[in-house]
Amino acid sequence: MKDRFEKIKLISEKLLETPCAKIARLWEELDNYVVRCNLCERRCIIPPGKRGMCGARYNHGGTLYVLTYGNISSMSNNPMAKKPFNNFFPNEYALTIGSWGCNFVCSWCQNWEISKQWVVNCNYMDPHAFIDLISRYNSSGTSFSFNEPSVTLFEYSLDVMPIARKKGYFNTYVTNGYMTAEASELLVKSGLDAVNIDIKGCEGSIEKWIGADVKPVWRNARYFKENNVHVEITTLIIPNVNDSEKCFRLIARKIKNQLGAKTPWHVTRYFASYKARERGLPQSTPIEIIELARKVGIDEGLEYVYVGNIPNHPWEDTYCPNCGRVIIKRSGLWRVKVLIDDNRCPSCGSELAVTFRNKDGKVIRWDPVRDILFNEVE
């Protein structure tokens, strides 16, 4: 174990010599050069020469550094349906990047090759170079995703997002939502436009699977919504973890009561990955369980509930909540057709909670704040 710590220290010190290392945001110095990281709700206390739980933050002599600033493990020009963002520029693309590390311990992680790997090298991309690639790939915005961006690409995104905004691009996060309130505030101030937050399960049972408390996640989701950030919620439905009708109902009610009925909820099908089978989890989730979750969401009053990881399922589409007309047609992730030209249903005239670009290139925006003005927090 001692040899392992020494190796990590040597790697970390070497990374300090690269552009991927930068003094971190949101931390405080304690006694004897020990620091506390205040970026996520773990608030790791990190001695000199050690990293925090996520593996991306290193204490060098009483100063906390991030080792994953612009340190790109993965990049892809992804359709918004892959995030998923079904009600936010649904037929467009976001240039998506990830790094290394995570602050959760999920045993089913699909991106475990980068989320469970602590950074050892520097693969740096300058913020302006990243922005330049957006137009080259005919993309519409940025997305910080793949592993957990809030603990690995946080400082980088604070620098990237204002530049992207000035050039007319949108900024998105796909996150577990476990950042501190201070971190959420900085993301909003720096130009975050939309966030998909992964609600892993229900309070009292999910903690042993993810190693974290879900209460701050709900707090942050509401904060984003209150501050005009588009919010969509995703729950990966996993047998024996979060697949009970009771849990579905609790999540659906919380979305409606805290975030508003027009907040999209994605209930997605799980397939075993990483150490899921070692933890006794099955190979996949039966489709009928996903369909039950969707039904519960609709029964509880949510207006936009989607199934995911079931190709060509009719509930991938977006329907008018009032009359049921298809307003966005999806054939998998790559073929998305917006069938409206403004925020009114062509059949019944009901207002639609979708932000998109119409055929004339005009951006039709839905105001997320309106969805929660009259909701009481439970």
C-alpha positions as CSV (number, residue, x, y, z in Angstrom):
1,M,0.0,0.0,0.0
2,K,2.9,2.4,0.9
3,D,4.4,1.7,-2.5
4,R,1.1,2.5,-4.2
5,F,0.8,5.8,-2.4
6,E,4.4,6.8,-3.4
7,K,3.7,5.9,-7.0
8,I,0.5,8.1,-7.0
9,K,2.5,10.9,-5.4
10,L,5.2,10.7,-8.1
11,I,2.7,10.7,-10.9
12,S,0.8,13.6,-9.4
13,E,4.0,15.7,-8.9
14,K,4.9,15.0,-12.6
15,L,1.4,16.1,-13.7
16,L,2.0,19.4,-11.9
17,E,4.5,20.3,-14.6
18,T,1.9,20.0,-17.3
19,P,-0.9,22.4,-18.4
20,C,-3.4,19.8,-17.1
21,A,-2.6,20.9,-13.5
22,K,-4.1,24.1,-12.2
23,I,-4.9,25.5,-8.7
24,A,-8.3,24.3,-7.9
25,R,-11.4,26.3,-7.1
26,L,-13.5,25.8,-3.9
27,W,-11.1,24.6,-1.2
28,E,-9.7,25.7,2.1
29,E,-6.5,25.1,4.0
30,L,-6.7,23.5,7.4
31,D,-3.9,22.8,9.9
32,N,-0.5,21.3,8.9
33,Y,-0.9,21.9,5.2
34,V,-4.1,19.7,5.1
35,V,-6.8,21.0,2.8
36,R,-10.6,20.5,2.5
37,C,-12.0,20.3,-1.0
38,N,-15.4,22.0,-1.2
39,L,-16.3,21.0,-4.7
40,C,-18.6,18.0,-4.1
41,E,-20.5,17.1,-1.0
42,R,-17.9,14.6,0.1
43,R,-15.8,17.6,1.1
44,C,-12.6,15.4,1.2
45,I,-10.0,16.3,3.7
46,I,-6.7,15.7,1.8
47,P,-3.3,15.5,3.5
48,P,-0.2,16.7,1.6
49,G,0.9,14.4,-1.2
50,K,-2.5,12.7,-1.4
51,R,-5.5,12.9,-3.8
52,G,-9.2,13.2,-3.0
53,M,-11.6,10.4,-3.5
54,C,-12.3,11.3,-7.2
55,G,-8.6,11.1,-8.0
56,A,-8.6,14.4,-9.8
57,R,-7.5,16.7,-6.9
58,Y,-4.1,16.7,-5.4
59,N,-2.7,18.4,-2.3
60,H,0.8,19.8,-3.1
61,G,2.2,21.4,0.0
62,G,-1.0,22.8,1.3
63,T,-2.4,23.9,-2.1
64,L,-5.1,22.0,-3.9
65,Y,-4.6,21.3,-7.6
66,V,-6.9,19.8,-10.2
67,L,-5.0,17.4,-12.4
68,T,-7.7,17.1,-15.1
69,Y,-7.9,20.7,-16.3
70,G,-8.5,20.3,-20.1
71,N,-7.3,16.7,-19.7
72,I,-9.5,15.0,-22.2
73,S,-10.0,11.2,-22.1
74,S,-12.9,11.1,-24.6
75,M,-14.5,13.4,-27.2
76,S,-17.5,12.8,-29.4
77,N,-19.9,15.0,-31.4
78,N,-23.1,13.5,-29.8
79,P,-26.7,13.9,-30.7
80,M,-28.7,15.5,-27.8
81,A,-30.8,12.3,-27.6
82,K,-27.7,10.5,-26.4
83,K,-27.3,12.7,-23.3
84,P,-30.3,12.5,-23.1
85,F,-31.8,15.9,-23.7
86,N,-35.1,15.3,-25.4
87,N,-36.7,18.7,-24.7
88,F,-33.6,20.9,-25.3
89,F,-32.4,21.4,-28.9
90,P,-33.5,17.8,-29.4
91,N,-32.4,17.4,-33.1
92,E,-29.0,19.0,-32.7
93,Y,-25.5,18.0,-31.5
94,A,-23.2,18.9,-28.7
95,L,-19.4,18.4,-28.8
96,T,-18.9,16.2,-25.7
97,I,-15.9,15.6,-23.6
98,G,-14.9,13.6,-20.5
99,S,-11.8,13.2,-18.4
100,W,-10.8,10.6,-15.7
101,G,-12.3,10.0,-12.3
102,C,-15.6,10.1,-10.4
103,N,-16.9,10.7,-6.9
104,F,-19.5,7.8,-6.9
105,V,-18.8,4.1,-6.5
106,C,-21.5,2.6,-8.8
107,S,-20.7,-1.0,-9.7
108,W,-22.6,-0.9,-13.0
109,C,-20.8,2.1,-14.6
110,Q,-20.8,2.0,-18.4
111,N,-17.8,4.3,-18.7
112,W,-15.8,2.6,-16.0
113,E,-12.6,2.6,-18.1
114,I,-12.3,6.4,-17.5
115,S,-14.5,6.9,-14.4
116,K,-12.7,4.3,-12.2
117,Q,-9.3,5.3,-13.5
118,W,-7.2,8.0,-11.8
119,V,-5.5,10.3,-14.1
120,V,-1.8,9.5,-14.9
121,N,-1.1,11.5,-18.1
122,C,-1.8,14.8,-19.6
123,N,-3.9,15.0,-22.8
124,Y,-4.5,18.7,-22.8
125,M,-6.8,20.7,-25.0
126,D,-6.9,24.5,-24.7
127,P,-10.4,26.0,-24.1
128,H,-10.2,28.0,-27.3
129,A,-9.1,24.9,-29.3
130,F,-12.1,23.0,-28.0
131,I,-14.5,25.8,-28.9
132,D,-13.0,26.0,-32.4
133,L,-13.9,22.3,-32.9
134,I,-17.6,23.0,-32.3
135,S,-18.0,24.8,-35.6
136,R,-15.7,22.3,-37.4
137,Y,-18.0,19.4,-36.4
138,N,-21.2,21.4,-37.2
139,S,-22.2,21.2,-33.5
140,S,-24.4,23.5,-31.5
141,G,-22.8,23.5,-28.1
142,T,-20.7,22.0,-25.4
143,S,-21.4,19.0,-23.2
144,F,-19.3,17.9,-20.2
145,S,-20.1,14.2,-19.6
146,F,-18.8,10.6,-19.8
147,N,-17.3,10.4,-16.4
148,E,-18.3,12.9,-13.6
149,P,-17.5,16.4,-15.0
150,S,-18.3,18.3,-11.8
151,V,-15.2,16.9,-10.1
152,T,-12.9,16.6,-13.1
153,L,-13.7,19.2,-15.7
154,F,-15.2,21.8,-13.3
155,E,-12.5,24.5,-13.6
156,Y,-12.1,23.9,-17.3
157,S,-15.9,24.2,-17.9
158,L,-15.9,27.5,-16.0
159,D,-13.4,28.8,-18.6
160,V,-15.0,27.2,-21.6
161,M,-18.6,28.1,-21.1
162,P,-18.4,31.9,-21.2
163,I,-16.4,31.6,-24.5
164,A,-19.0,29.3,-25.9
165,R,-21.8,31.6,-24.9
166,K,-20.2,34.6,-26.7
167,K,-20.0,32.5,-29.9
168,G,-23.7,31.6,-29.7
169,Y,-23.3,28.0,-28.4
170,F,-25.1,26.4,-25.6
171,N,-23.5,24.7,-22.6
172,T,-24.6,21.4,-21.0
173,Y,-23.6,19.1,-18.2
174,V,-24.5,15.4,-17.7
175,T,-23.9,14.8,-14.0
176,N,-24.7,12.9,-10.8
177,G,-25.5,16.2,-9.3
178,Y,-23.4,15.7,-6.2
179,M,-21.7,19.1,-6.3
180,T,-21.8,21.6,-3.4
181,A,-24.2,24.6,-3.5
182,E,-21.1,26.8,-4.1
183,A,-20.2,24.8,-7.2
184,S,-23.7,24.9,-8.6
185,E,-23.7,28.7,-8.2
186,L,-20.5,29.0,-10.2
187,L,-21.7,26.8,-13.0
188,V,-24.8,29.0,-13.4
189,K,-22.8,32.2,-13.3
190,S,-20.4,30.8,-15.9
191,G,-23.1,30.0,-18.4
192,L,-24.6,26.6,-17.9
193,D,-27.7,26.3,-20.0
194,A,-28.9,22.7,-19.4
195,V,-28.2,19.8,-17.1
196,N,-29.2,16.2,-17.1
197,I,-29.0,14.9,-13.6
198,D,-28.9,11.2,-12.8
199,I,-31.2,10.4,-9.9
200,K,-29.8,7.0,-9.0
201,G,-32.6,5.8,-6.8
202,C,-34.6,6.3,-3.6
203,E,-33.3,7.7,-0.3
204,G,-32.7,5.0,2.3
205,S,-31.7,2.3,-0.2
206,I,-29.5,3.7,-2.9
207,E,-26.8,5.0,-0.7
208,K,-25.1,1.6,-0.2
209,W,-24.8,1.3,-4.0
210,I,-23.4,4.7,-4.8
211,G,-21.7,5.7,-1.6
212,A,-23.4,9.0,-1.4
213,D,-26.5,10.8,-0.1
214,V,-29.2,11.8,-2.7
215,K,-30.5,14.8,-0.8
216,P,-27.9,17.3,-2.2
217,V,-28.7,16.0,-5.7
218,W,-32.3,17.1,-5.4
219,R,-31.3,20.4,-3.9
220,N,-29.0,21.1,-6.8
221,A,-31.6,20.1,-9.4
222,R,-34.0,22.6,-7.9
223,Y,-31.4,25.3,-7.7
224,F,-30.6,24.9,-11.4
225,K,-34.3,25.1,-12.3
226,E,-34.8,28.2,-10.2
227,N,-32.0,29.8,-12.0
228,N,-33.3,29.2,-15.5
229,V,-31.2,26.2,-16.3
230,H,-33.0,23.5,-18.3
231,V,-33.2,20.4,-16.2
232,E,-33.9,16.8,-17.3
233,I,-33.7,13.8,-14.9
234,T,-32.5,10.3,-15.8
235,T,-32.9,7.1,-13.7
236,L,-31.2,4.0,-14.8
237,I,-33.6,1.3,-13.7
238,I,-31.7,-1.6,-12.2
239,P,-33.3,-4.8,-10.7
240,N,-32.8,-5.2,-7.0
241,V,-31.5,-1.6,-6.7
242,N,-34.3,0.8,-7.7
243,D,-36.9,-1.1,-9.7
244,S,-39.9,-1.1,-7.2
245,E,-43.1,0.6,-8.1
246,K,-42.8,2.4,-4.7
247,C,-39.4,3.9,-5.7
248,F,-40.7,4.9,-9.1
249,R,-43.6,6.7,-7.5
250,L,-41.4,8.5,-5.0
251,I,-39.0,9.8,-7.7
252,A,-41.9,10.9,-9.9
253,R,-43.6,12.7,-7.1
254,K,-40.4,14.4,-6.1
255,I,-39.8,15.6,-9.7
256,K,-43.3,17.0,-9.9
257,N,-43.3,18.6,-6.5
258,Q,-39.7,20.0,-6.5
259,L,-39.0,20.6,-10.2
260,G,-42.4,20.8,-11.9
261,A,-44.6,18.5,-14.0
262,K,-43.0,19.6,-17.3
263,T,-39.5,18.4,-16.2
264,P,-38.5,15.4,-18.5
265,W,-37.9,12.1,-16.8
266,H,-35.9,9.4,-18.6
267,V,-36.3,5.9,-17.3
268,T,-33.6,3.9,-19.0
269,R,-32.9,0.2,-19.3
270,Y,-29.8,-1.2,-17.6
271,F,-27.3,-3.7,-19.0
272,A,-24.6,-5.2,-16.8
273,S,-21.2,-3.6,-16.9
274,Y,-18.1,-3.2,-14.8
275,K,-18.7,-5.1,-11.5
276,A,-22.4,-5.4,-11.7
277,R,-22.4,-9.2,-12.0
278,E,-19.9,-9.5,-9.1
279,R,-22.4,-7.6,-6.9
280,G,-25.1,-10.0,-7.8
281,L,-27.0,-7.8,-10.2
282,P,-28.7,-9.4,-13.3
283,Q,-27.7,-9.0,-16.9
284,S,-30.4,-6.5,-17.8
285,T,-33.7,-4.9,-16.9
286,P,-36.9,-6.4,-18.3
287,I,-38.6,-4.0,-20.8
288,E,-41.9,-4.3,-18.9
289,I,-40.3,-2.8,-15.8
290,I,-39.1,0.2,-17.8
291,E,-42.6,0.6,-19.2
292,L,-44.1,0.4,-15.7
293,A,-41.8,3.2,-14.5
294,R,-43.0,5.3,-17.4
295,K,-46.6,4.6,-16.6
296,V,-46.0,5.5,-13.0
297,G,-44.5,8.8,-14.0
298,I,-47.4,9.7,-16.2
299,D,-49.9,8.6,-13.5
300,E,-48.2,10.9,-11.1
301,G,-48.7,13.9,-13.4
302,L,-45.4,14.2,-15.2
303,E,-45.9,15.4,-18.7
304,Y,-42.7,14.2,-20.5
305,V,-41.6,10.7,-19.5
306,Y,-39.3,8.8,-21.8
307,V,-38.0,5.2,-22.0
308,G,-34.3,4.8,-22.9
309,N,-32.0,2.1,-24.1
310,I,-34.9,0.4,-25.9
311,P,-34.4,1.2,-29.6
312,N,-37.4,2.4,-31.6
313,H,-39.8,2.2,-28.7
314,P,-42.8,4.5,-29.2
315,W,-42.2,6.1,-25.8
316,E,-38.9,7.5,-27.1
317,D,-41.0,10.1,-28.9
318,T,-42.3,13.4,-27.5
319,Y,-46.1,13.8,-27.3
320,C,-48.3,16.7,-26.6
321,P,-49.2,16.2,-22.9
322,N,-52.7,17.4,-23.6
323,C,-53.9,15.7,-26.8
324,G,-51.2,13.1,-27.4
325,R,-50.0,14.2,-30.8
326,V,-46.4,13.3,-31.7
327,I,-44.4,16.5,-31.7
328,I,-40.9,15.1,-31.9
329,K,-40.3,11.8,-33.7
330,R,-37.3,9.6,-32.9
331,S,-35.8,6.6,-34.6
332,G,-33.0,5.8,-32.2
333,L,-30.5,8.4,-31.2
334,W,-29.5,9.7,-34.6
335,R,-32.7,10.4,-36.4
336,V,-34.8,13.0,-34.6
337,K,-37.5,15.0,-36.4
338,V,-39.1,18.1,-34.8
339,L,-42.6,18.3,-36.0
340,I,-43.6,21.7,-34.6
341,D,-42.5,25.3,-35.5
342,D,-43.4,27.0,-32.2
343,N,-44.2,26.2,-28.6
344,R,-47.8,25.4,-29.3
345,C,-49.3,22.0,-30.3
346,P,-50.6,22.2,-33.9
347,S,-53.6,20.1,-32.9
348,C,-54.8,21.5,-29.6
349,G,-52.8,24.7,-29.1
350,S,-51.4,23.7,-25.7
351,E,-48.0,25.2,-24.7
352,L,-45.1,22.8,-25.1
353,A,-42.1,22.7,-22.8
354,V,-39.4,22.4,-25.5
355,T,-36.5,24.6,-26.5
356,F,-35.6,24.1,-30.1
357,R,-34.6,25.8,-33.3
358,N,-37.4,26.1,-35.9
359,K,-37.1,25.7,-39.6
360,D,-36.3,29.4,-40.0
361,G,-33.5,29.1,-37.6
362,K,-35.3,31.0,-34.8
363,V,-34.7,29.6,-31.3
364,I,-38.0,28.9,-29.5
365,R,-37.3,28.9,-25.8
366,W,-39.1,27.4,-22.9
367,D,-38.6,29.2,-19.6
368,P,-37.7,26.5,-16.9
369,V,-38.5,28.8,-14.0
370,R,-42.2,28.9,-14.8
371,D,-42.5,25.2,-14.1
372,I,-41.7,25.6,-10.4
373,L,-43.0,29.0,-9.4
374,F,-46.1,27.6,-7.6
375,N,-44.6,24.3,-6.4
376,E,-44.0,23.6,-2.7
377,V,-40.9,21.7,-1.8
378,E,-41.6,18.4,-0.1
